[in-house]
Amino acid sequence: MNTVTKTPTGPGNEAPQAALSSPRWHGFLVLAENRVGVRAVRSVCRTVLAGKRPAVNPLVLHGTPGTGKSRLIAALTERLSNAPNGITLRTVSAGDLTRSPDEGLGDDELFDCDVLALEDIQHLTERRADAACELIDRRATHRRATILTARAGPAGLTHLPRRLTSRLAAGLVVQLEPLSAPSRRVILADAAATRGVRLTAEALDWLSDQATGGGVRSTLGFLQNLAQVAKTFPGPLTRTDVEQTLVGTGQPTSAPGDVSQIVKGVASAFGVSEKDILSTSRLRGVLKPRQIAMYLARELTGLSLPRIGVAFGGRDHTTVLHACRKVEEDMASDLGLAKRVSDLRVGLG
């Protein structure tokens, strides 16, 4: 388990950004939430370099946006690109293939490469399912490694036919877990050091708390703006400096934290974990609290539907709208539920 020790905060206490204890694999930070995924990808890498048949095929990596799926594939690409024996790797987006002509998934290069990384397979359409099945089968038969990434595991890709999801489930399925606050802090500290942004420990803690949905993608974007002003400050940026800078560039600085509190409150009220609410689970015991959390986020934060969707693991705004309407319908027919939601609203408001 990676741990991060918080130092005393204040203008003179700079976060120890350069002294990160987390190990790396070709630039990829190995954290508690992604360690199993890293181990699986490294196993594929060793197998390919040794010219052996992959022990499992395909490997499916899934997790909410910002948990590191694409970065892990990039680390694999870097490792294999330095291989002396001419290993070929092809990384393609399922969305791009879906928008391409009919022969997109039938491209011989996708079959011939030693390693194929097919990213964001949730964007595949049912019409392309047969071609995807054929590609996976052909590559497995010829001992060629295939890695696929998605926002959800095979069981959660309900829009895809079972003939495809069953093939995915037959391989090794690994979830990259939503990032904890300490892990978000490690990633942000590393990114800040890379960009030359000096932050106090308090500022770094605050930035870490702005990330919701299990990833840090949006918060990493904040660092781009901070990098522009960091050079004008004689010392590390304090929390006040960071907040004022982000407000000046039109970035939100409080709503994500509000969503985190809503998720925490709803999770406690319904006896589920915050991780469950932000996960892709479709179990009723998790789905209902998640919908209520989305409903309350809309009622209490004033965020747009797309922003709420980002806070809940990168979900589409239509998912948030459906959740809000469903909660409203359920409250109209279930007075007990209406009271629970009302109590939560009062407590969180």
C-alpha positions in Angstrom: 0.0 0.0 0.0 1.4 3.4 -1.0 1.2 6.0 1.7 1.5 9.7 1.6 2.6 11.7 4.6 1.1 15.2 4.9 3.5 17.8 6.0 2.5 20.8 8.1 0.9 23.4 5.9 1.6 27.1 5.5 3.3 29.4 3.0 6.7 28.1 3.9 5.9 24.4 3.7 6.4 23.3 0.2 5.0 19.9 -0.7 7.8 17.3 -1.2 6.8 16.8 -4.9 10.0 15.4 -6.2 10.5 12.8 -3.4 7.8 10.4 -4.4 8.0 6.9 -3.0 5.7 5.2 -5.6 7.5 2.9 -8.0 7.2 3.4 -11.8 7.0 1.2 -14.8 8.3 3.1 -17.8 6.9 6.4 -16.5 3.7 4.9 -15.2 3.1 5.5 -11.4 2.3 2.2 -9.7 -0.3 2.8 -7.1 -2.5 0.6 -4.9 -5.5 1.0 -7.2 -3.7 0.0 -10.4 -1.1 -2.4 -9.1 -2.9 -5.5 -10.4 -3.4 -4.0 -13.8 0.3 -3.1 -14.0 1.2 -6.7 -13.1 -1.1 -8.1 -15.8 0.3 -5.8 -18.5 3.9 -6.5 -17.5 3.1 -10.2 -17.7 1.9 -9.8 -21.3 5.0 -7.7 -22.0 7.4 -10.4 -20.7 5.5 -13.1 -22.6 5.7 -11.2 -25.9 9.4 -10.4 -25.5 10.1 -14.1 -24.8 8.2 -15.1 -28.0 5.8 -17.2 -25.9 2.0 -17.7 -26.1 0.1 -15.3 -23.8 -1.1 -17.1 -20.7 -4.5 -15.3 -21.0 -6.0 -13.7 -24.1 -7.5 -11.2 -24.3 -6.6 -9.0 -21.3 -9.4 -6.5 -20.5 -8.6 -3.4 -18.4 -11.5 -1.4 -17.3 -12.1 1.5 -15.0 -13.6 5.0 -14.8 -12.0 7.8 -16.9 -8.7 9.1 -15.4 -7.7 5.9 -13.6 -4.8 5.3 -16.0 -5.8 2.8 -18.7 -4.4 4.8 -21.6 -1.3 5.8 -19.6 -0.6 2.1 -18.9 -0.9 1.3 -22.6 1.5 4.1 -23.3 4.0 2.6 -20.8 3.7 -0.7 -22.6 4.3 1.0 -25.9 7.4 2.6 -24.6 8.7 -0.7 -23.2 8.2 -2.6 -26.5 9.4 0.2 -28.7 12.8 -0.2 -27.1 12.8 -4.0 -27.7 15.8 -5.1 -29.8 13.9 -7.9 -31.6 11.4 -5.7 -33.6 8.2 -6.3 -31.6 5.2 -4.6 -33.3 2.4 -3.0 -31.3 -0.6 -1.2 -32.7 -2.8 1.0 -30.5 -6.2 2.0 -31.9 -9.4 3.5 -30.6 -12.6 1.5 -31.0 -14.4 4.7 -31.6 -12.2 5.5 -34.6 -12.6 2.1 -36.0 -16.4 2.3 -35.6 -16.4 5.5 -37.6 -14.1 4.1 -40.3 -15.2 2.2 -43.4 -16.5 -1.4 -43.0 -13.0 -2.9 -43.3 -11.8 -1.1 -40.2 -11.7 -4.1 -37.9 -10.7 -6.3 -40.8 -7.4 -4.4 -41.4 -4.6 -7.0 -41.7 -2.3 -4.7 -39.6 -4.6 -5.3 -36.7 -4.2 -9.0 -37.0 -0.5 -9.2 -37.9 0.9 -7.0 -35.1 2.5 -8.8 -32.1 0.4 -6.8 -29.6 -2.9 -5.1 -30.3 -4.3 -2.5 -27.8 -7.9 -1.8 -28.7 -9.0 1.1 -26.5 -12.4 2.2 -25.3 -14.3 -0.8 -26.6 -17.5 0.6 -25.1 -17.7 2.7 -28.3 -18.0 -0.5 -30.5 -21.5 -0.9 -32.0 -23.5 -4.1 -32.3 -23.0 -3.9 -36.0 -19.2 -4.3 -35.5 -19.5 -7.1 -33.0 -19.0 -10.0 -35.4 -15.8 -8.4 -36.9 -14.5 -7.8 -33.3 -15.2 -11.4 -32.4 -13.4 -12.6 -35.5 -10.4 -10.4 -34.8 -10.1 -11.6 -31.2 -10.4 -15.2 -32.2 -7.9 -15.0 -35.0 -5.3 -13.3 -32.8 -5.8 -15.9 -30.0 -5.5 -18.8 -32.5 -2.2 -17.4 -33.8 -0.8 -16.6 -30.3 -0.9 -12.8 -30.6 -1.6 -10.8 -27.5 -4.6 -8.6 -27.4 -5.3 -5.9 -24.7 -8.7 -4.1 -24.6 -9.7 -1.2 -22.4 -13.2 0.0 -21.5 -15.0 2.1 -18.9 -16.8 -1.0 -17.6 -16.2 -4.7 -17.4 -17.8 -7.2 -19.8 -20.9 -7.5 -17.7 -21.4 -3.7 -17.8 -21.2 -3.5 -21.6 -24.9 -4.2 -22.0 -25.2 -2.6 -25.4 -22.8 -5.2 -26.9 -24.0 -8.7 -27.8 -23.2 -11.6 -25.6 -21.1 -13.3 -28.3 -18.6 -10.5 -27.8 -18.8 -9.9 -24.1 -18.5 -13.6 -23.4 -15.2 -13.6 -25.3 -14.0 -10.7 -23.2 -15.0 -12.4 -20.0 -13.2 -15.5 -21.0 -9.8 -13.7 -20.9 -8.3 -11.9 -17.9 -10.5 -9.0 -16.7 -8.8 -6.5 -14.4 -10.3 -3.3 -12.9 -8.3 -0.2 -12.3 -9.9 1.0 -9.1 -11.1 4.6 -8.6 -8.2 6.6 -7.1 -8.1 7.3 -3.4 -7.2 10.8 -2.2 -3.6 9.8 -1.3 -3.1 8.3 -4.8 -4.6 11.4 -6.4 -2.1 13.5 -4.4 0.8 11.4 -5.6 -0.1 11.8 -9.2 -0.8 15.6 -8.9 2.5 16.1 -7.0 4.4 14.3 -9.8 2.6 16.2 -12.5 3.2 19.5 -10.7 6.9 18.8 -10.4 7.1 17.9 -14.1 5.5 21.2 -15.1 7.6 23.2 -12.7 4.6 24.2 -10.5 5.7 24.5 -6.9 2.8 24.0 -4.4 2.5 24.1 -0.6 1.3 20.9 1.0 -2.0 22.6 1.8 -2.5 23.6 -1.9 -1.7 20.1 -3.0 -4.1 18.6 -0.5 -6.8 21.0 -1.8 -6.2 20.2 -5.4 -6.4 16.5 -4.6 -9.8 17.0 -3.1 -11.1 18.7 -6.2 -10.9 15.4 -8.2 -14.0 13.3 -8.3 -15.2 10.3 -10.2 -12.2 8.2 -9.3 -9.7 10.0 -11.6 -7.6 13.1 -11.9 -8.0 14.0 -15.5 -9.9 17.3 -14.9 -7.6 18.3 -12.0 -4.5 17.7 -14.1 -6.0 20.3 -16.5 -5.9 22.9 -13.6 -2.1 22.5 -13.5 -1.9 23.8 -17.1 -3.3 27.1 -15.9 -1.2 27.2 -12.8 1.9 26.6 -14.7 1.4 29.9 -16.5 1.5 31.9 -13.3 3.8 29.8 -11.1 6.9 31.5 -12.5 5.7 34.9 -11.3 5.5 33.8 -7.7 8.7 33.9 -5.6 7.8 30.9 -3.6 5.4 27.9 -3.8 1.8 28.6 -4.6 -0.5 28.5 -1.5 -4.1 27.3 -1.5 -5.3 30.9 -1.7 -3.0 31.5 -4.7 -4.3 28.4 -6.4 -8.0 29.2 -5.8 -7.6 32.8 -7.0 -5.8 31.7 -10.1 -8.4 29.2 -11.0 -11.2 31.6 -10.4 -9.5 34.1 -12.6 -9.4 31.5 -15.5 -13.0 30.5 -15.0 -12.3 27.2 -13.4 -14.7 25.8 -10.7 -13.1 25.6 -7.3 -15.8 24.3 -4.9 -18.5 22.2 -6.7 -16.4 19.0 -7.0 -15.8 19.0 -3.3 -19.6 19.5 -2.8 -20.3 16.4 -5.0 -17.8 14.4 -2.9 -19.7 15.3 0.2 -23.0 14.3 -1.4 -21.5 10.9 -2.4 -20.2 10.4 1.1 -23.5 11.2 2.7 -25.6 9.1 0.4 -23.2 6.1 0.7 -23.4 6.3 4.5 -27.2 6.6 4.5 -27.7 3.5 2.3 -24.9 1.4 3.7 -22.7 1.2 0.6 -19.2 2.5 -0.1 -18.3 5.7 -2.0 -16.3 3.5 -4.3 -19.5 1.5 -5.1 -21.4 4.6 -6.0 -18.6 5.7 -8.4 -18.2 2.3 -9.8 -19.9 0.7 -12.9 -21.9 -1.8 -10.8 -25.5 -2.2 -11.9 -26.7 -4.0 -8.7 -29.9 -2.5 -7.4 -28.4 -1.9 -4.0 -25.8 0.3 -5.6 -27.8 1.7 -8.6 -30.5 3.4 -6.5 -28.1 5.2 -4.1 -26.1 6.4 -7.2 -29.2 7.8 -8.8 -30.1 9.6 -5.6 -26.6 11.0 -5.3 -26.9 12.3 -8.9 -30.3 13.8 -8.2 -29.0 15.6 -5.1 -25.9 16.8 -6.9 -28.2 18.4 -9.4 -30.4 19.9 -6.8 -27.7 21.2 -4.4 -24.7 22.2 -6.5 -26.1 23.9 -9.6 -23.7 22.0 -11.8 -24.6 21.2 -15.4 -25.6 17.6 -16.2 -22.3 17.0 -18.1 -20.3 18.2 -15.1 -22.2 15.9 -12.8 -21.6 13.1 -15.2 -17.8 13.8 -15.0 -18.0 13.8 -11.2 -19.6 10.3 -11.3 -17.0 8.5 -13.2 -17.3 10.2 -16.6 -20.9 9.2 -17.3 -22.9 10.8 -20.1 -25.2 13.6 -19.2 -28.2 11.5 -20.4 -27.4 9.0 -17.7 -27.6 11.8 -15.1 -30.9 13.1 -16.6 -32.4 9.6 -16.5 -31.3 9.2 -12.8 -32.9 12.5 -11.8 -36.1 11.6 -13.5 -36.2 8.1 -12.1 -35.7 9.4 -8.5 -38.5 12.0 -9.0 -40.8 9.2 -10.2 -39.9 6.9 -7.4 -40.4 9.6 -4.8 -43.9 10.3 -6.1 -45.0 6.7 -5.5 -42.8 5.9 -2.4 -43.3 8.3 0.5 -40.6 6.5 2.6 -38.0 7.1 -0.1 -39.2 10.7 -0.5 -38.6 11.3 3.2 -35.1 9.7 3.1 -34.2 11.9 0.1 -35.6 15.0 1.8 -33.7 14.3 5.0 -30.5 13.8 3.0 -31.1 17.1 1.1 -31.6 19.0 4.4 -28.5 17.4 5.9 -26.3 18.0 2.9 -27.7 21.5 2.1 
